[in-house]
Amino acid sequence: MVAEGLGKRYGKNWVLQDADLTLAPGQVLALLGENGAGKSTLVKILSGAVSPDQGSVEIGGRGIPPGRPDLARQAGLAIVYQELSVCLDLSIEDNIMLGRERSRGGKLDRAAQARLVDGVLRRLGHLDLDPRTPLAALSMGQRQVVEIARALVDDARVLVLDEPTSSLAAADVAKLFETIQRLAAQGISVIYISHFLEEVQQICDSYLVLRDGRVAGSGELAGVGHARIVELMVGRSVAELFPTIEHHPGELWLDVRDVVGDPLPRSVSFQVRRGEILGLAGLVGAGRTETLRILAGLAPCRSGEIFAAGRPLTGSPAQRIGRGIALLSEDRKHEGLAQNLSIADNTVLSRLHPYSRGGWLRRAARDRAVEALAGTLRIKTVGIEQPVATLSGGNQQKVAIARVLHQDADCLLFDEPTRGVDVGTKAEIYRLMGQAAAENRAVVFVSSYFRELLELCDSIAVMARGKIVAVRPATEWTEHELLLAAMSTPEETG
């Protein structure tokens, strides 16, 4: 693939300018940059989904006319976008083959499709997935595996992976990396977009960094350290990714006793104090997300008890909000945000009373509060009235976090808060979490990135197969020990 001088503007605003990209067969290129740096725009131009205002794209020596995604796909380009595009009511097989159906004699050839699906799932190392299972029954990580499998059905020569591991557990990430290496050995080129620099160093051989719509640097990754990559991305050095904010656990606030869900979790007990950050580690499907949803009133609790500040915690999600519970969902697109509403409306949606008087909205007061949060989180926007749907995925995540912080809750439940967020914003989220604990709030933090948990949490509970298998102070864990515990069974750990 060769792209030369690519540029795109909306009105007078250039979101991408003079971008060059060359990709050799079998090359694994890391495409890096902060949210809003131009990565998504570049990928959309390469795919033909967006017409550039300048520049050209060739795949395999074949020029791709602007605005022709069909020709880009025929030339061998396949993309797995950060925001999943799956049909929850269809099966795994039907999702993978959607738009790629095989027929014989005018009828759907189910046997041929089954062979293709079995083949791509084998290449991904996911024979554990039953092709007949509906997508609605899968976790976020498993749905992303299906999206990647769909791209492989097209026999891609250039595969673009946009944050492919953002919802995957460590074991699934390792399988994905094995697949990428096999594909590269077969001459398939990969453009790998990720905010996890450890992954980039592990799987990629070269890099291209965008900043403010321009190429800030490119070259071979060998010998290039994290500090240099971060400096290229943000235009400054990030001296401390995990800031140290002093906080001290105080009185017990959240007390979870033998909680059983439907079907997960199977039996969960833990406690969180004011001023404490408790991490929930585990693999995809361990029951971490389900546990947070029960606490927030979004999923039924079949048995067990939950106490908040010494009182039983029951009732609807709205009543839980009133009791001081705030949840950041891992699925921002469908649960975390109202896509058609503005940044301002989304931010204050669950806490309007400070801005209402006599049934009227005090816009000036609301706008001041929202603009302050937008500035703190560095949300890139033309204004707080901009619809959330028009923002990049990373900036949408920032708005979802702004909504949770605006609730001024006593207990913050963060489910994968740094998924799909750039390095600079990760540091800011870490600081905000530490600040929340310093302000005497209880924090529960779910993450598939074990280093985050080790660096930020006071204690870490590991979940496996719907149960907590171990709880220890964070200083007593290592990444290896967390992974071993997450892969164990409750019986093995007692």
N, C-alpha and C positions, 0 to 999 in steps of 0.2 A: 504494500500500500504506500502511495505517495500523495501527500496533501501539501499544497504550496500556497502561501499567502492568504490563508483563509481569514475572512472577516465578516462580522455580522453586527448590524446596528438596528436599534429600535428608536425611531425618531432621530434625535441628535446623539443618542447615547450608544457608543460602541461597546458591546459586551464581549467582542472578540476581535483582535486585530493582528494581521501579519503572522498568523500561526502556521508553522511548517511542521510536518511530521512524516518521517520515513520509517517503514516497518518491513524488515526482512523476513523471509520464511523461517518459522521456528523461533522468532524473537518474542520475548515476553517483556513488554514495555509498561512501566508504571506511569500512569497519568495522574499527576498530583496537583494539589492546589486547595486553597480554602474554599468554603462554600461561596458561590457567586464569582469564583475566579474565571469561569468560562468553560469548565470541563464538560458540563452537560450540553452546552451550546455546540462545542466542538464535536462531541459524539453524535449529536442530532444532525449536524452537517454531513459528517462522514456517512451516516446511514441514509441520507437523502430526505429525512423527515423535515429538515429546515433548509431553505435555500440561502446560500451565502450571498453577501453583497459584494464579495471579492474572493478570488482564489479558485482553485480547482482540486478535484479528487480523482485518483486513479486506483483501481484495484486489479492486480494482475495484469497491468498494462492497459486496462480498459477504462476509459473515461466514464465517470458516472455523472450524467446530467443533473443539474440542481433540481431538488424536489422530486426525485424518482427513487423512493425506497424499494420499489419492486426490482429495479435494476441493480441496486446495491446488494439486495438479498440474492439475486441470481448470480452476481459476481462472487458471492461467498462470504458476505458480511452478516454476522449474527450478533445480536445485542441482548444482554440480560440487564434490564434497567434496575436501578435501585428500588423504585416503587414497583412492586409486583403487579403483573397484569394476568391474573388467573381467574378462572370461573369456579367459584366455591361449590356450586351445585353439580359440577361435572366430576367425573372420576379422574384419577391420575393419568390413565391412558388417553382419555378424551382431551384433557388439557394439553398433554404433550403433542398430540396429533392435530390439534385445532388449526384449521387452515392448511393442513398438510395431509389430509385424509387419503388413504389408499383405497382404490375401488377395483372391482373385477366384474365385468358384465353389467355395468350400471349399478352395482350394489357395493356397499361398504365391505371391504375385505378386512374383517376383524382379525383373521389369522396373521395376515401380513403386518398389520399394525401392532399386534401383540409381539411379534418377533422384533420389530424395530424398537419398541418400548423396552423390551427385555434387554436388548443390546445396549441402549444408552444408559439404562440403570446399572448394568454391569460395568460400563466404563466409568461411571460415577461411584461405584462401590456401594450401591444402595439397593441390593436385592431384598433388603428387609421391607421395602415398600411394596405393598400389594397394589398392582395397577388398577384394580377395581375399586379401590378406596376413594370416596369423595374427598375433594380438597378441603371441605369444611371440617373434616375430622383430623386434619393435619396441623401440626404446629407451624409457626412462622418459618422456622428453619427448614422443615420438610417441604413447605410450599416453595421455598427458594430453590431447593434441589430440583423440583419439578420444572421450574422456569429454566434452569440451566440445561436440563435434559431436553427441553423443547428446542433450545438453540442448537444442540448437537445433532438433532434429527435432520437439520438443514445441510449437513455436511459442510459446515463453515470452514473457510480458509483463513478468515480473520474473525476472532471471537472477542467481543468487548464485554468485560465483566465489570459492572458498576456496583461496587460495594458487595461482592458476592458472599462474603463471610460475615456480614453484619449481624445475621441471626443464627449463625451456625455454632455448634459446640466445638470444642477443641478437636475431638475425634473426627468430626465431619470436615473440619478445616484441613486436617492432615490428608483425608481422602481426596478432597478437592485439589490440593497441591499435587498429589500423585497423578491425578487426572490431567492437570495442566502440563506437567512434565511429560506425560505420555503424548499429549497432543502436540506439544512443541517438538518432540522427537520425530513426529510424523510430518513436520513442516508447517503446522498450523500456527499462525501468529496470534498473539494474545495482547490485548490492551487491558491492563489491570488497574482499575480505579479503586483506591482504598485510602482510608485515613489511618490504618494500622501500619506504621512504618516498619515494625518488626516483620510483618507479613511481606511487605514490599522487599525488604532486604533478603528474605528467605526465598522468594519465588521468582523475582524479576531479575533481568540481567541489564536493563537500561531504564532510564527515567526521562520524563519531560515534565517540568513544573510550570504551571500557569499562575500568574498573579495579576489581578485587575485586567484580565482579558488579553494579556500578552505573555509570550514565552519568557520566563525568568531564568531558565537554565535547563540544560539537557546534557545527556552523555551516558557513559557506562557507570553502573552502580558500584562496581568493585572499588573499594577504597574511599567511598563517599559515606560519611557518617550521618547519623540522625540530625545532629546539630546543624550541619550544612543544609540538609534538605528542608528543615524547619525554617531556617533563615531565608531560603529562597521562597518558601511558601508565603510567609507572613511579612517579609521585608524587615525583620528584626529578629534578634535571638530570643528564644523562650527559655529563660534561665531556669525556671522551675515549673515543670509540667504538673507536678503534684505538690501544690502549696501546703505548707504546714500552718494550720489554723488551730490554735489551742482551744480545746473543748474538754469538758469533764462530765462523764455520766452522772446523772443525779437520781431523782426519784423514779420509780417504775411507772411507765405510762401505758405501754401496750403489753398485754398478757394473753398469749394464745395457748389454749389448753386442748390437746387431743382433737384438733379440728380435722374433720373428714369431709371431702368434697364429692363431686359426682362427675367423673370417677376419681379425679385427683383433687387434693392430696389424699393419701390413705390414712395418715395420722400425723399431725404436725403440732409440736409444742415449742414455743420459744418466748422470750421476753425482750423488750426493748425499753431502755430508760431514756428520759429526757437528756439531751446532750450526747447521745450515743448514735453511732452509725453501725448498724448490723448489716453485714453482707450475706446474701443468699447465693451460694455457688451451686453449680450442678450442670448436667448436660441438658440439651434440648429434650423436653418431654418429662423432665424430672418432677414437675409440679410447682415450680417457683411462680410462674405467671398465674396459675390457677389459685395459688395461695393468696397472692396480692388481690386478685379479683374478689375472693371471698371477703377479705378484710374491707374492701371498698363497697361491698354490697352488690356487686355485679354478677356474682355466681352464688348458688345456694350452698349453705352449710348443712350437711346431712346430720352431723352430730358434733359435739364438742362445744367449747365456750370461748368467747373472746371478751376481754375486758379492756376498756379504755379509761385511763385515769381512775381506776377502781370501780367503774360502773359497767354493767353488761353492754356490749356493743351489738345492737341489732338495728333492723329497719332498712329502709330504702337507701339507694346511693345518695339521694339528697339529704336524708337524715344523717347519714355517715359524714357528709361534708359538714353539716351543722355541728357534729361532734368533734370536728377537727381533723378528719382524715382527708388527704389529698393524694390522688393516684395519677402518675404519669404512665399511660398505657404504652406497651411496646408497639402497638399498631396505631400510629398517629393518624394515618390516612382515614381509617374508618371509625376510630374511637376517640382519638386525642384531640381532633379538630373538626370544626364545621367548615368544610372546604369553601363554601360559597360566601361565608361571612368574612369580614375584614379582620385585620390583625387586632384592631382595638376591640371589636366585639368578641372575638375568641378569647382574648386575654381576660376580660372581665365577666365572661358568661356565667361562671359559677359563683360570682360574688359581686352582685350589682348594688347592694344596699348602700355602700359608701357614696354612690353617685346619683342616688335618687332622692327626690324631695317632692312630696305631694303628688307622687305618681309620674313625675317628669325626670328625664335623664339630664344630669348636669354634665354636659359634654366637656366643658373646659376642665373640670376636675378629673374626669375620666381620662382625657387626652394627656394631661400632665403625668398621671400615674403610668399610663401605657408607654409614653415616650421615654420615661425614666427607665423602665424595664427594657425597652427596645435598645436603648443606649448601652445599658449594662451588659446585655447579651450580644451586642453588636449585630443586630438583625439588619441585613441589607435590604432596604426597601425604599420606594419612592415616597412613602408616607404611611401612617398607621391606618389609613382607610383602604389600603391596597388589599384586595381579596387574597386570602391565604393560598388558594389554589394556584395563583400565579407565581408563588415563591418557589425557590429550589427546595429539594428535600431537606437539606440541612437547615435552611432558614425556617422551614415549617416546624422542624423539631425544636428550634429555639422558641417559636411562638407557643408550642405546647408546654415547654418548660416555664415560660413566662406566665401562662395561665395557672400552673400549679403553684408557683411562687406567690402569685397575686392572691391566692386563697388564704394566705396567712394562717396556715393550718398548724396544729400541734404535732402532727405525724405525717411525714412525707414518704410516700411509697414510690420509688423510682424503678421502673422496669426498663432496663437497657437504655438509660438516658443518653449515652454517648454514641448510640448506633447511627452511623451515617453522618457524623459530625466531624468537622475538621479539627486539626491539632490545637489551634488557638482557642477554639470554642470549648474543646474538651477541658483545657486548663481552666477556663472560666466556669464551667459546670462543676469541676472539682472544687473550685474556690467557693462557689455558691453552696455546695453541699456541706463543706466544712463550716461555712458561715452559719448555715441553718442549725448545725449541731451546737455551734458556739452561742447561738441565740436560744438555747435550751429546748430545741425541738428534737423529737425522736425521728430517726431516719432509717428506712429499710431500703437496701440497695441491691437490686438484682442485676448481675452482669455476667456475660459469658467470657469476659476478658479478665482472667484471674489476677493479672498484675494490678488492675484498678482496685480490686477488692483488698489486696494485700497492702496497697499504699494508703488507702483512704479509710478503711473500716477499723473500728475498735475490736469487733468480734466477727467471726465468719461461721455461718451454719451451712453445712453441705447437705444438699438434698439428692436422693437417688431413689428412683422408682416410687415417688410419692411420699417418701418419709425423710425426716432429718436423721442422718447417720452419724453426725458429729458436730459439736459446737466448741470452738476454742477461740481464745484471743488471737487476733490477726498475726501477732508476732510469733505465734507458735506454729504457723502454717508455712509451707513453701508451695510454689506452683505445682511441683510434682506431686506433693502430698494431696493437694486439692483435687487434682485430676484422678489420682488413685481412689480417693474417697468417693468422687462423683461417679466413678465407673463400678463401684462396689454394689453389693446388695445389703439391705439393712441387716440381714442375718449374719453377713460376714463381719460387720462392724459391731454387732451387738446392739 
